C-alpha cells in the first residue's frame, strides 16, 4: 500500500479546490442563509477527497464566519447575505500564505494591543500563567536549550489576559507558523534568548503593576530586534 504525504502547498491547493467546489455547489443549489449542507461523507464522495479534507475546509469557513456547525445537527450556511458570502469566498480563495515578515508585522501589531489590554484586565490567575511560562523559558535558556515554544506560551498568556477573544484567536492561529519560521531562520539565538529573559521580566512587571503605557513600551523594546532581524533575513 502506498501512502501519499502531501506537502504544505499541496494541502493548501486541496483546501482551495474544496472551498471553490463548495462555493459552486452553494450557488448551483441556490442555498440561502440557514440552509443545511450535505454531510461530510456526501461532500467527500461528491468532491473526491477525504472526509478529513472536507472537515478542515469547513472549519476554515467557520473561522471566517461563513458556515456554522451545530452538534448532532450538521453544518449550515451562516446568516449573511448571498452577495456578501460570495464575495467573502472569493477573497478566501485569493488569500496567500503569509511570509515571515507579514507574520512578524501582524504579531507585533496584535501584541502591542494585547499587552496594553492585559495590563488593564489581568487577574491573579493570568499573572500566575505568565509567571509559569516565563520561568519555563528562563530555565531552558539558562540550560542552553531551545525555548521558542516557552517564549510564545508567555505571549499567548498575555493575549489570554487581554480578555479579547478575537485577538486571542488570531494569536493562536498564527503561532504554529511563527514557531516554524523561528526554527527555519534560527531567530532565537543564545544572545537574543538571554536578552529576552530580562525583556520578558520587564513586560511581566508592567502588567503586574497594571501600567498600560509602560507595558506597551516594554513590548516595543522586546520586538525591536526581532523586527530589524526579519528585514535582514534572506529568503
C-alpha positions, -999 to 999 in steps of 0.1 A, spaced: 0 0 0 13 34 -10 9 63 14 10 98 -2 24 125 20 13 159 8 34 190 10 21 221 26 14 238 -7 -4 207 -20 -26 206 12 -34 243 6 -42 235 -30 -67 208 -19 -83 232 6 -88 259 -21 -102 233 -45 -128 222 -19 -138 257 -10 -142 265 -47 -164 234 -51 -184 244 -21 -189 279 -35 -201 265 -68 -223 240 -50 -240 267 -29 -246 289 -60 -258 260 -81 -283 248 -55 -293 284 -47 -287 278 -10 -298 305 14 -285 316 49 -296 290 73 -297 261 48 -280 229 57 -251 215 37 -248 178 28 -229 156 53 -191 153 53 -194 118 38 -216 130 9 -193 160 2 -163 137 4 -178 114 -22 -191 143 -44 -157 161 -45 -135 130 -45 -115 140 -14 -111 126 21 -136 134 49 -107 150 69 -100 173 40 -137 183 39 -137 188 77 -107 211 76 -122 232 48 -155 235 68 -135 245 99 -117 272 79 -150 286 66 -164 285 101 -134 306 113 -143 332 87 -180 331 98 -194 317 65 -205 283 79 -219 272 113 -217 237 127 -242 225 152 -236 194 172 -258 165 162 -274 187 135 -249 194 108 -233 223 90 -253 253 80 -247 285 60 -243 315 83 -268 343 84 -251 366 59 -264 378 25 -256 358 -6 -237 386 -23 -215 391 9 -210 354 12 -199 350 -24 -175 380 -21 -160 365 11 -155 332 -5 -137 348 -35 -115 367 -10 -106 335 9 -97 318 -24 -73 347 -32 -56 345 2 -19 337 1 2 320 27 18 347 49 55 352 46 77 356 77 78 394 75 40 395 74 37 372 103 61 393 124 43 426 115 9 410 124 22 396 156 37 430 167 5 449 159 -15 424 178 7 422 208 11 459 213 -27 459 217 -30 427 238 -3 438 263 -20 471 269 -53 454 275 -37 427 296 -22 453 319 -57 467 325 -77 434 327 -53 408 340 -62 387 370 -40 370 396 -46 337 377 -34 354 345 -3 365 362 3 330 375 2 316 339 26 343 327 50 336 356 49 298 349 56 303 312 84 329 319 101 306 345 100 277 320 115 300 293 142 312 317 151 276 328 155 264 292 176 294 281 199 291 311 204 254 303 213 263 267 181 247 253 157 259 226 130 280 242 109 292 212 77 274 224 81 287 260 86 322 247 54 320 227 35 305 256 43 336 276 30 358 248 -1 337 245 -7 340 282 -7 378 277 -31 375 248 -54 354 270 -52 380 298 -63 407 274 -98 392 276 -103 399 239 -113 366 224 -108 378 188 -72 389 193 -65 358 214 -78 336 185 -56 354 160 -26 348 181 -35 311 183 -39 309 146 -5 325 137 15 309 165 23 275 147 35 293 116 57 316 138 73 286 155 81 270 122 97 302 108 116 309 140 132 274 137 137 279 99 156 312 103 172 304 137 157 336 151 162 329 188 200 325 191 216 324 225 223 361 228 188 371 219 174 345 243 194 357 273 184 392 265 148 381 262 148 369 299 151 405 312 127 419 285 101 393 294 105 402 331 101 439 323 69 432 304 56 410 332 63 436 359 45 463 338 14 441 335 16 432 372 17 469 380 -12 475 357 6 502 338 -6 500 301 18 527 288 48 511 304 37 476 292 34 488 256 68 505 257 85 473 271 68 452 244 81 476 218 116 473 232 113 435 231 102 434 195 128 460 182 155 434 175 131 409 160 116 435 137 151 445 125 161 409 122 132 398 100 140 426 75 176 414 72 170 377 65 174 363 31 146 341 18 
